[in-house]
């Protein structure tokens, strides 16, 4: 049973899930594209866009010392989908619109994962 999940259309990001493997087609970052076996899938994390408080605070402190009050701002980390395999980690950057589809993909990948820690 093959299942195709399109996370975004431009640039194209698509997952094709088969019985024993999954394929990633990432037009934004070709090094993520490939076919991977579920038996090597360790985990999948989804990080939503959030404020990086450390960088934002350091920016505000630097503003105090330089006298450029109001120049610093809130720095945000982009949303990403991180796929942990036995021999590598794949990080896929997402836009705000991609997060809901990425969560569905994350859940399906974890349901089919067969890797067990040895």
PyMOL commands that set and color helices and strands:
alter all, ss='L'
color gray80, all
select helices_A, chain A and resi 30-32+38-40+53-66+96-112
alter helices_A, ss='H'
color red, helices_A
select strands_A, chain A and resi 3-8+13-17+21-26+34-37+41-47+50-51+76-77+79-85+89-94
alter strands_A, ss='S'
color yellow, strands_A
deselect
rebuild
show_as cartoon
